[in-house]
Amino acid sequence: MKNFKTRTTGILALVFAMFLLVPGILKAQDEDSTVEKKVDKPVRNPWGSSHLIETQNTIVWAPKTLEFVIQHRFGVINSESFDLLGLYASSNVRMGLNYGIFKNAQIGIGTTKDKKLQDLNWKYAILTQTRSGSMPIALTYYGNIQYDARDSENFGAEGTTSSRISYFNQLILGRKFSKKISFQVTFNYAHYNFLDSAATPDLDHDNFGIGIAGRFKVGSKTSILIEYDQPLTTPDYIKYNLSLGVEIATSSHTFQIFLTTYKGINYQENLMFNRNDIANGFSDILIGFNIIPRWNF
């Protein structure tokens, strides 16, 4: 009986000690988990906005974030008449809205002056680079569907609703290497239901391309942007793009001004129809700018 009481007392003392120690152990584990979660947050500001000069990037905005995108392209710098570096020449403009609908996903709409293009787009972050390095890259998917609202004579005998539609899909693989340097590679696919074979001989309805882009921060708000886009399956008269620009970004606004060979703004337009060649110098180079404010609700 004495041994039983002794063992019982020992067990009760052990249980009592566990009650004293376990909360401390759990608290320490919670603190460790909290530290781990803090370290494992998404990497800070890999890009200034969700859009670069002529392409998307890996950023997808948080839910209830509204982004307003204004994209403007002037005429070519060296035209036949005096037009102040293309500022007086015919321009192209797109205005769009993007909205974060839930974690890792956003949708958007836009309208473009040239060809009266209307687009619906969507974007999803498949992988997000983390501060701890547990995920060293970001991978994002972007897609859109575009409607050409010009008069029916622009589509010949095939002037149906379907012939006005085109599609674009893009995989974006990116990484922020340091506080100053971010880099990405894009894999692009475009499809047009209708093509004018006389204007674009030997051009297929489906085409692929690849692109690279980078940002180098030269100040707390100022960065240098560079992009190169190469079509892979189009005829030789469809040219690559090279763009170089300066970006000024704050917590809620981004302004980009740049030189580019793309007159088009919509992605499938540029991949499949660009004929401006940087080898021709300023006669095929344009000045453009993007203004991108955003709000959180």
HELIX and SHEET records of a PDB file:
HELIX    1   1 LYS A    2  VAL A   39  1                                  38    
HELIX    2   2 ASP A  114  LYS A  116  5                                   3    
HELIX    3   3 SER A  152  GLU A  158  5                                   7    
HELIX    4   4 SER A  162  ARG A  164  5                                   3    
HELIX    5   5 TYR A  267  PHE A  273  1                                   7    
HELIX    6   6 ILE A  278  ASP A  284  5                                   7    
SHEET    1   A13 THR A  65  VAL A  76  0                                        
SHEET    2   A13 ASN A  92  PHE A 102 -1                                        
SHEET    3   A13 ALA A 105  THR A 112 -1                                        
SHEET    4   A13 LEU A 117  LEU A 127 -1                                        
SHEET    5   A13 ALA A 138  ASP A 148 -1                                        
SHEET    6   A13 ILE A 165  LYS A 176 -1                                        
SHEET    7   A13 ILE A 181  TYR A 192 -1                                        
SHEET    8   A13 ASP A 206  LYS A 217 -1                                        
SHEET    9   A13 THR A 222  PRO A 231 -1                                        
SHEET   10   A13 ASN A 241  ALA A 249 -1                                        
SHEET   11   A13 HIS A 253  THR A 260 -1                                        
SHEET   12   A13 LEU A 286  ASN A 296 -1                                        
SHEET   13   A13 THR A  65  VAL A  76 -1                                        
END                                                                             
